[in-house]
Amino acid sequence: MKAVFEIFSRKESFKKLENPNIHKDGHIVILESSGCPVIDKQDNLIGYRGVDSDITEQKNTEEFLRTQNRYHKIRADLWKIANDSYGSESDIIQKMLTFVGPELNVSRATFLKLNPDIKEYVVESQWFTADAGPSQNQSISFRKAKLLFGRKYAVLPRDLVPGIKQYITRKFKKDGIYSYLAVPYSDQKNPSGLFTFSECRYARQWSQIEIDALLEIVNIITLKSEEIKTQHAIHESEARLMESEERFRNLYENATVGLYRTTRDGKILLANHALISMLGYSSFDELAVRNLEVNGFEPSYPRAQFIELIEKEGEIRGFESNWKRRDGSIIFVRESAGAVRDSHGKTLYYDGTVEDITESRQAEGALITTERIYRHAITKAGGVPYQIDYASRNYIFLGEGIESLTGYSPTR
C-alpha cells in the first residue's frame, strides 16, 4: 500500500496497480487496483474511491506459461549440445553442466562417477560460481550413497534417511551446502554416477523445472554413452514430455482467462474455451478460420504495434485494445504475451493471455460520477468498491465483496 499512498499524496488517479495481499487463510491474493481522488470544494484531498479485482489466476497462468516455455528451451538446448558434441562422454557432461549451471542459477553443477576400486563416487566434472568455488569433498561413499537410490531423484536434506543423515550433514557443512539435488545416472541396480546441483547461498526449494532439467541430462547422457537411442530411454523422455504437455493442455482447457497461441503471420494455433466463448464462437475451428494479419480482431486493432513491441522486448504485458466479437459487438481486452523462439532466436509463435476488461472500463468511467452510480457500476462489474480517508488512512466505505477477496468482513 506504500505506493498507493504516495500516489494519494500527489492527488493523482491510478490504474491497474498490482498489490499482493495475504488472504485470511494464509495464501497470497494478487489484487489489481484502480482509483481516483475525492476533492472538496477547497481543492483539499479528503479521500479516494477505487476498485480492487482479483487477478491471482491470471498471474499464476502467465507464470506457468513462462515456466513451461523455459523448460522446453532448456531441454532443446541440452539436446543441441549433445548432438553437436563429438568428444568423450566427459566432454559432453562438462559442456552440459557449464550450460545448465548458470542457466538455473545454482552454486554448483557436478557429476560424480563411481570408482569401483575404492567404492566411492568421485567428482569427475563440475561447474561452479566464483563465490561457491569447487567442491572440497571430492567423493561420496558408495555404501552411503546407496541409501539415496530408492527414487529417481533425492532432495537433501529433505529426503535424508537415518543411515546417511549425519554423514551427509557433515559433508554439507564442510562444503558450505544448504540444499542439494541428486539424480542417479544409469538404470542399473547400482548406478555408475550421480548428477547433482548444490546451493550454497540459502535453503533452496528445488522447482520442477530444475528437477526435470537434471533428469533430462541423465537421459541424454545415457543415450549418448550407449551410442544408441534405446527404446526405454526414449519412452521415458517422451513420457515426461507428454506429462508436461498434459499439464499444459489441462491448464488451457480449465483456465478462466483467455489463452492463445498464434504465429507471427497471424495464424491461430491454439485457443482455449474461455477465449472462444469470449469472442462468441462455438468451436476452435470456427475461430481458427480468422487470420489476424488479414482480418484482425477489429480494424483499429494495432497488431503492427503489438508485433513490433513483442519482437523487440520478447514479451508484452497489459496491452489494451478493442476486439470485435463474432456478432460484431466490441469488447475491451488486456493482453499479455511472450515470443517463443528456437535456439537460433527465430520466433516460432506467441503465447498469450487475454482478459475481457469491458465491464472494468465501464466501471472506471463511472468513478467520476456520483457515488451511487459509481457503486452500482462497480458492483455490476464484479469488483469491490471502497473509499479511503486521506488524513487518517482509514477506510470510510468497503463493499460487501471484500470478504470474498481477503477473508475479512467489511466491519473489520
HELIX and SHEET records of a PDB file:
HELIX    1   1 LYS A    2  SER A    9  1                                   8    
HELIX    2   2 THR A   56  ASP A   84  1                                  29    
HELIX    3   3 GLU A   89  LEU A  104  1                                  16    
HELIX    4   4 PHE A  142  ALA A  145  1                                   4    
HELIX    5   5 LYS A  146  LEU A  148  5                                   3    
HELIX    6   6 PRO A  162  ASP A  175  1                                  14    
HELIX    7   7 GLN A  208  GLU A  226  1                                  19    
HELIX    8   8 GLN A  231  ASN A  254  1                                  24    
HELIX    9   9 HIS A  273  MET A  278  1                                   6    
HELIX   10  10 PHE A  284  ALA A  288  1                                   5    
HELIX   11  11 ARG A  303  GLU A  313  1                                  11    
HELIX   12  12 THR A  358  ALA A  366  1                                   9    
HELIX   13  13 GLU A  371  ALA A  381  1                                  11    
HELIX   14  14 ILE A  402  THR A  406  1                                   5    
SHEET    1   A 5 PHE A  14  ILE A  22  0                                        
SHEET    2   A 5 ILE A  28  ILE A  39 -1                                        
SHEET    3   A 5 LEU A  45  ASP A  54 -1                                        
SHEET    4   A 5 VAL A 384  ASP A 389 -1                                        
SHEET    5   A 5 TYR A 395  LEU A 398 -1                                        
SHEET    1   B 6 SER A 139  SER A 141  0                                        
SHEET    2   B 6 GLU A 120  PHE A 128 -1                                        
SHEET    3   B 6 ARG A 108  ASN A 115 -1                                        
SHEET    4   B 6 GLY A 193  GLU A 199 -1                                        
SHEET    5   B 6 SER A 179  TYR A 185 -1                                        
SHEET    6   B 6 ALA A 154  LEU A 156 -1                                        
SHEET    1   C 5 ILE A 268  ALA A 271  0                                        
SHEET    2   C 5 GLY A 258  THR A 262 -1                                        
SHEET    3   C 5 THR A 347  ASP A 356 -1                                        
SHEET    4   C 5 ILE A 330  ARG A 341 -1                                        
SHEET    5   C 5 GLU A 315  LYS A 324 -1                                        
END                                                                             
